[in-house]
């Protein structure tokens, strides 16, 4: 089966959700779409998640390199999702959003929504 491509509409929605910044560090250089369910593990072949915003995060090149080189950490923190899981049900720890101060644990939705799931390791807004 041929890999499905991220549509221009989805790329724009991803950029809007991210506020034009890396959703991990807040940087603005070399931004790129990252598949949480790795492409080689079905992340671009399973239509139900291939181009859904829950499976995508906008990150800078440095954060992308970190995620790819620290895969155990990335799976533990939700920046990567095992192919047996649904991205929308796997929270991302250390997520940045212009809607929330600091880093949060977030559930991402295919419609571009973000739900903060606060826990003891997150920064609580003042």
C-alpha positions as CSV (number, residue, x, y, z in Angstrom):
1,X,0.0,0.0,0.0
2,X,1.3,3.4,-0.9
3,X,2.1,5.9,1.9
4,X,-0.4,8.6,2.4
5,X,0.9,12.2,2.2
6,X,0.0,15.0,4.6
7,X,-2.3,17.3,2.7
8,X,-1.7,21.0,2.5
9,X,-4.8,21.7,4.5
10,X,-3.6,19.4,7.3
11,X,-0.1,21.1,7.2
12,X,-1.8,24.5,7.6
13,X,-4.0,23.2,10.5
14,X,-0.9,21.8,12.2
15,X,0.9,25.2,11.8
16,X,-2.1,27.0,13.3
17,X,-2.4,24.6,16.2
18,X,1.3,25.1,16.9
19,X,1.2,28.9,16.6
20,X,4.1,28.7,14.3
21,X,6.5,27.3,16.9
22,X,8.0,23.9,17.8
23,X,5.5,22.1,20.0
24,X,8.4,20.7,22.1
25,X,10.8,23.6,22.6
26,X,9.0,26.6,21.3
27,X,11.6,27.4,18.6
28,X,10.7,28.7,15.2
29,X,13.6,27.4,13.0
30,X,13.4,24.5,10.6
31,X,9.9,23.4,11.5
32,X,8.7,20.1,10.2
33,X,5.8,17.7,10.7
34,X,6.6,14.7,12.8
35,X,4.6,11.5,12.7
36,X,4.1,10.2,16.3
37,X,3.3,6.7,14.9
38,X,6.4,6.2,12.8
39,X,5.9,6.1,9.1
40,X,7.7,2.8,8.7
41,X,5.4,1.3,11.4
42,X,2.2,2.2,9.6
43,X,2.1,5.9,10.4
44,X,1.5,6.9,6.7
45,X,-0.2,3.7,5.6
46,X,-3.1,3.5,8.0
47,X,-5.7,6.0,6.7
48,X,-7.3,6.5,10.1
49,X,-4.1,8.0,11.5
50,X,-1.9,8.9,8.5
51,X,-2.9,12.5,8.3
52,X,-4.8,13.1,11.5
53,X,-3.6,15.9,13.6
54,X,-3.5,13.6,16.7
55,X,-0.6,11.8,15.0
56,X,1.3,14.9,14.0
57,X,3.3,17.4,15.9
58,X,5.2,20.4,14.5
59,X,8.8,20.3,15.7
60,X,12.1,21.9,14.9
61,X,15.0,19.9,13.4
62,X,16.9,19.7,16.7
63,X,13.8,18.3,18.5
64,X,13.2,15.9,15.7
65,X,16.8,14.6,15.9
66,X,16.4,14.2,19.7
67,X,13.1,12.3,19.3
68,X,14.6,10.0,16.7
69,X,17.9,9.4,18.7
70,X,16.2,8.9,22.1
71,X,13.4,6.6,21.0
72,X,12.8,5.0,24.4
73,X,12.3,8.4,26.0
74,X,10.1,9.5,23.0
75,X,7.8,6.5,23.4
76,X,7.6,7.0,27.2
77,X,6.6,10.7,26.7
78,X,4.3,10.3,23.8
79,X,6.4,11.9,21.1
80,X,6.3,8.5,19.4
81,X,3.4,6.1,19.6
82,X,3.5,2.3,19.1
83,X,1.5,1.1,16.1
84,X,-0.8,-0.9,18.4
85,X,-2.0,2.4,20.1
86,X,-4.2,5.2,18.8
87,X,-2.4,8.6,18.9
88,X,-5.5,10.5,20.1
89,X,-5.5,8.3,23.2
90,X,-1.8,8.7,24.0
91,X,-0.8,11.9,25.8
92,X,2.3,13.9,24.9
93,X,4.4,15.0,27.9
94,X,6.3,18.3,27.7
95,X,4.0,19.6,25.0
96,X,4.1,23.4,24.3
97,X,1.1,25.4,23.1
98,X,0.6,29.1,22.9
99,X,-2.8,28.4,24.6
100,X,-1.1,27.2,27.8
101,X,1.8,28.6,29.8
102,X,4.9,26.3,30.1
103,X,4.9,22.7,29.2
104,X,1.9,20.4,29.6
105,X,0.8,16.9,29.2
106,X,-1.7,17.0,26.3
107,X,-4.1,14.8,24.4
108,X,-4.1,15.8,20.7
109,X,-7.3,15.5,18.6
110,X,-7.6,15.0,14.9
111,X,-9.6,18.2,14.6
112,X,-6.6,20.2,16.0
113,X,-7.9,20.4,19.5
114,X,-5.6,20.2,22.6
115,X,-6.8,18.9,25.9
116,X,-4.4,19.5,28.9
117,X,-4.1,16.5,31.2
118,X,-2.5,18.0,34.3
119,X,-0.3,15.8,36.5
120,X,2.4,16.3,39.1
121,X,5.2,16.8,36.6
122,X,3.5,19.6,34.7
123,X,3.9,23.3,35.3
124,X,0.8,24.7,36.8
125,X,-0.2,28.1,35.5
126,X,0.1,31.0,37.9
